[in-house]
Amino acid sequence: MALGRSLPAGPSRRRVLRRGSGAALGAAAGAALTACGAGTGDGVGADGRVTIELWHGQTDTGRAAIEALVQAFNRAHPKIRVNPGAGVLSDAMLQKVTAALASGSYPDIAYVFGSDLAGVARSPRVVDLTDMVGHLPVPWSDYWRPAREAVTVNGRVRAAPALLDSLAVVCNTKLFRAAGLPLPRAGWTWDEFQDTAARLTDAGRGVFGTGWPGVGDEDTVWRLWPMVWDLGGDVISANGKGIGFADAGVRALETVQGLARAKSVYIDPKPGTEQMYQVFNSGRMGMVVTGPWGLPDIITAKVDHHVVPLPSYSGRPMTISGPDTWTVFDNGAARAEAARTFVSWLMQPAQDVRWDIEDGSLPLSRSTEKLAAWQARESATQGLPVFTRSLEYARVRPAHPAYARISESLGQAIVSVLLGRSSPAKALRRCADEANAALLIPR
């Protein structure tokens, strides 16, 4: 790797981790959140300035990036003051927002994971942004489809897109050379991925072909959806009464089973997937499925790498994007309007590109992608254009209140197959029973 280190050093992602960490943070953060919750008063000062509260959930480089943007907004909008609230991390946001809504003291804007939005949006306190996105300086259609779909619930825009990513495969070129293997190219298949992983594996040297999160959380699950979609399945069936992956899920799990049986997959036993990435960055894993957030640590570790789109069964391009959102809450007309002004400002290319570069996200819109700053970023970062180009065909998980239960059931199925405790068919049957029961609950 001859590239510089213009990327932020190891953003504390993973924003894809939707469950598991909130309870640990709950006791420590609860009192602080109640104290800083906005939820009372109209927010309009004697001078006419409106003050709104933002729970951004970011740490490290992400926190610095959003707070710098808040300062710029406040300077440019003297009639609005945004306070970036402290004390809540993004992994605990769902729990904290839910508690805040119940108590009646909630922020004006919160960073809500895309997979949690449908549940949060059931609250009447969530502001509908459909009219706002119809009057943006950049047309709504210019925003990537995953960004638009992730914030749309039942045909209405219930949040503003905050972050965009995608999955691809990063290869350790040194290990490929040592194994005498050519680097994969776009259009490769999951059978080729399995074969390559097996040939890269060297148990004597502690080298794995690839890795997979093994705790059953959302990081475990979302890697399987592109496989399901490519096989003609879907998360939820067309009639909405059951899962849409009863058959495709078995085939996808058979691929997972093949990796496990060949002992070519490192199964990360801890939440956060940090160990899996550490194995790759230490030169002991040939391929890792990751997003653009993984590049900073790979560059810092000086891993000579090659990025290729995800394999598929059909040879057609397929990947997943896991967008997150800025969700606006109703604390009265003045504060809601100020919050809309702020999130619409954040979405514009001049601000979006700053956030993308500093926090390791992908451009929300084609207009941002065309900016010189983003083009320079891609030119300086090996492999980054692969992630950006994949937004042309990326899909997102459905914005459905039952998704969390479906994910939980599928996560356990994947882990049981990875660990050899169940066959793909048996694991999927149990998953279907649990997930279908969740879908029967009225929305």
Residue pairs with C-beta under 8 A, 6 or more apart in sequence:
1 298
1 299
1 302
1 303
1 304
1 305
1 382
3 299
3 380
3 381
3 382
4 380
5 296
5 299
5 300
6 377
6 380
6 381
7 295
7 296
7 299
7 360
7 381
8 60
8 61
8 296
8 358
8 359
8 360
9 61
9 296
9 297
9 300
10 60
10 296
10 297
10 300
11 60
11 61
11 62
11 293
11 296
11 359
11 360
12 59
12 60
12 61
12 62
13 291
13 293
13 360
14 219
14 272
14 273
14 293
15 90
15 113
15 163
15 322
15 324
16 113
16 218
16 219
16 222
16 291
16 322
17 91
17 217
17 218
17 219
17 271
17 272
17 273
18 94
18 113
18 115
18 116
18 217
18 218
18 404
18 407
19 217
19 218
19 404
19 408
20 91
20 215
20 217
20 271
21 89
21 91
21 92
21 271
22 91
22 92
22 94
22 95
22 96
23 95
25 88
25 89
25 91
25 92
26 92
26 95
29 87
29 88
29 89
29 92
29 96
30 96
30 99
32 86
32 87
32 88
33 87
33 88
33 96
33 99
33 100
34 100
34 103
34 105
36 53
36 85
36 86
36 87
37 53
37 100
37 103
37 105
37 106
37 107
38 52
38 53
38 105
38 106
38 107
38 108
38 331
38 335
39 100
39 103
39 104
39 105
39 106
39 107
39 331
40 104
40 105
42 331
42 332
42 334
42 335
43 50
43 51
43 52
43 108
43 331
43 332
43 334
43 335
43 338
44 50
44 334
45 51
48 79
49 78
49 79
49 80
49 81
50 79
50 80
50 81
50 334
50 335
50 337
50 338
51 80
51 81
51 82
51 83
51 335
52 80
52 81
52 82
52 83
52 108
52 109
52 331
52 335
52 338
52 339
52 342
53 83
53 85
53 107
53 108
53 109
54 66
54 70
54 82
54 83
54 84
54 85
54 107
54 108
54 109
54 110
54 342
55 85
55 88
55 93
55 96
55 97
55 107
55 109
55 110
55 111
56 62
56 63
56 66
56 67
56 84
56 85
56 111
57 88
57 89
57 90
57 91
57 92
57 93
57 110
57 111
58 65
58 66
58 90
58 111
58 359
59 89
61 358
61 359
61 360
62 358
62 359
64 358
65 354
65 355
65 358
65 359
66 84
66 355
66 359
67 84
68 354
68 358
69 346
69 351
69 354
69 355
70 82
70 84
72 351
73 80
73 82
73 342
73 345
73 346
74 80
74 81
74 82
77 341
77 342
77 345
80 338
80 341
80 342
82 342
85 107
88 96
90 111
90 113
90 324
93 110
93 111
93 112
93 113
93 116
94 112
94 113
94 116
94 119
94 120
97 106
97 107
97 110
97 112
97 120
97 327
98 120
100 106
100 107
101 123
101 125
101 329
106 125
106 329
106 331
107 329
108 328
108 329
108 331
108 335
108 336
108 338
108 339
109 326
109 327
109 328
109 329
109 339
109 342
109 343
110 326
110 327
110 329
111 162
111 324
111 325
111 326
111 327
112 120
112 159
112 324
112 325
112 326
112 327
113 324
113 325
114 150
114 151
114 322
114 323
114 324
114 325
114 396
114 397
114 399
115 218
115 322
115 397
115 403
115 404
115 407
116 404
117 150
117 151
117 153
117 158
117 159
117 325
117 327
117 399
118 153
118 398
118 399
118 400
118 401
118 403
119 401
119 404
120 126
120 327
121 153
121 158
121 159
121 327
121 399
122 401
122 443
124 330
125 329
125 330
126 158
126 159
126 327
126 328
126 329
126 330
127 328
127 329
127 330
127 336
127 339
127 340
128 156
128 157
128 158
129 151
129 157
129 158
129 159
129 160
129 328
129 340
129 343
130 156
130 157
132 157
132 160
132 340
132 343
132 344
133 140
133 157
133 160
134 140
136 344
136 347
136 348
137 348
138 347
138 348
138 349
138 365
138 367
140 148
142 365
142 366
142 367
143 161
143 347
143 364
143 365
143 366
144 164
144 321
144 363
144 364
144 365
144 366
144 391
144 394
145 391
145 394
146 164
146 166
146 321
146 323
146 391
146 394
146 395
146 396
147 161
147 164
147 321
147 323
147 364
147 365
148 157
148 161
149 396
149 399
150 161
150 321
150 323
150 324
150 325
150 396
150 399
151 157
151 158
151 159
151 160
151 161
151 323
151 325
151 399
152 158
152 399
153 399
158 327
158 399
159 325
159 326
159 327
159 328
160 325
160 326
160 327
160 328
160 343
160 344
160 346
160 347
161 323
161 324
161 325
161 326
161 347
161 364
162 323
162 324
162 325
162 326
162 346
163 323
163 324
163 359
163 361
164 321
164 323
164 361
164 362
164 363
164 364
164 391
165 291
165 292
165 293
165 321
165 322
165 323
165 361
165 362
165 387
166 291
166 292
166 319
166 320
166 321
166 362
166 387
166 390
166 391
166 394
167 222
167 223
167 226
167 289
167 290
167 291
167 310
167 319
167 320
167 390
168 289
168 290
168 291
168 307
168 308
168 309
168 310
168 319
168 383
168 386
168 387
168 390
169 184
169 193
169 287
169 288
169 289
169 307
169 308
169 309
169 310
169 311
170 280
170 287
170 288
170 290
170 294
170 295
170 298
170 305
170 306
170 307
170 383
171 183
171 184
171 286
171 287
171 305
171 306
171 307
171 308
172 280
172 283
172 285
172 286
172 287
172 303
172 304
172 305
173 183
173 304
173 305
173 306
174 283
174 303
174 304
175 200
175 207
175 283
175 285
175 286
176 182
176 183
176 200
176 286
176 306
179 199
179 200
179 286
181 196
181 199
181 200
183 306
183 308
184 192
184 193
184 196
184 308
184 311
185 308
186 308
186 309
186 317
187 315
187 317
188 308
188 311
188 315
189 311
189 312
189 313
189 314
189 315
190 227
190 255
190 311
190 312
190 313
192 311
193 210
193 287
193 311
194 255
194 258
194 259
194 262
194 264
196 209
196 286
196 287
197 208
197 209
197 210
197 259
197 262
197 264
197 265
197 286
197 287
198 209
198 262
198 264
199 209
200 207
200 208
200 209
200 210
200 264
200 286
200 287
201 207
201 208
201 209
201 262
201 263
201 264
201 286
203 263
205 284
206 284
207 284
207 285
207 286
208 264
208 265
208 266
208 279
208 284
208 285
208 286
209 259
209 262
209 264
209 265
209 285
209 286
209 287
210 259
210 264
210 265
210 266
210 285
210 286
210 287
210 288
210 289
211 265
211 266
211 267
211 268
211 276
211 279
211 280
211 285
211 288
211 289
212 220
212 223
212 256
212 259
212 265
212 266
212 267
212 268
212 276
212 289
212 414
212 418
213 219
213 220
213 223
213 268
213 273
213 276
214 220
214 267
214 268
214 269
214 415
214 418
214 419
215 268
215 269
215 270
215 271
215 411
215 415
216 408
216 411
216 412
216 414
216 415
217 271
217 411
218 407
218 411
219 272
219 273
220 411
220 414
220 415
221 407
221 410
221 411
221 414
222 320
222 322
222 397
223 289
223 320
224 249
224 252
224 253
224 256
224 410
224 414
225 235
225 320
225 395
225 397
226 310
226 312
226 318
226 319
226 320
226 395
227 248
227 251
227 252
227 255
227 312
227 313
228 234
228 235
228 245
228 248
228 249
228 252
229 248
229 318
229 395
230 312
230 313
230 314
230 316
230 318
231 247
231 248
231 251
231 252
231 313
232 248
233 244
233 245
233 246
233 247
233 248
233 249
233 252
234 244
234 245
235 243
235 244
235 245
235 397
235 398
235 400
235 403
235 406
236 242
236 243
236 244
236 398
236 400
236 402
236 406
236 439
237 243
237 244
238 244
240 439
241 436
241 439
241 440
242 432
242 435
242 436
242 439
243 249
243 406
243 431
243 432
243 435
243 436
243 439
245 252
245 428
246 428
246 432
249 410
249 413
249 424
249 428
249 431
250 424
250 425
250 428
251 313
251 424
253 413
253 414
253 417
253 424
253 427
253 428
254 424
256 414
256 417
256 418
256 424
257 417
257 423
257 424
259 265
260 267
260 417
260 418
260 419
260 420
261 420
265 418
266 276
266 279
266 285
267 418
267 419
268 274
268 275
268 276
269 275
276 285
276 288
277 288
277 290
277 294
277 297
279 285
280 288
280 298
280 303
281 297
281 298
281 300
281 301
281 303
282 301
283 303
288 294
289 310
291 322
291 387
292 360
292 361
292 362
292 384
292 387
293 360
295 360
295 381
295 383
295 384
296 360
298 305
299 381
299 382
305 382
305 383
306 383
307 382
307 383
307 384
307 386
307 387
308 386
309 317
309 319
309 386
309 390
310 318
310 319
310 390
312 318
317 390
317 392
317 393
318 393
318 395
319 390
319 393
319 394
319 395
320 394
320 395
320 396
320 397
321 390
321 391
321 394
321 395
321 396
322 396
322 397
323 396
326 343
326 346
328 336
328 339
328 340
328 343
329 336
329 339
330 336
345 351
346 352
346 355
347 364
347 365
349 363
349 365
349 367
349 368
349 371
350 371
352 363
352 364
352 365
352 368
353 363
353 368
353 371
353 373
353 374
354 373
355 361
356 362
356 363
356 364
356 368
356 374
356 377
357 373
357 374
357 377
362 387
362 388
362 391
363 369
363 374
363 388
368 374
369 388
377 384
378 384
378 385
378 388
397 403
400 443
401 443
402 435
402 438
402 439
402 441
402 443
405 434
405 435
405 438
406 435
406 438
406 439
408 434
409 430
409 431
409 434
409 435
409 438
410 431
410 435
412 427
412 430
412 431
413 422
413 427
413 428
413 430
413 431
414 427
416 422
416 427
417 423
417 424
417 427
422 430
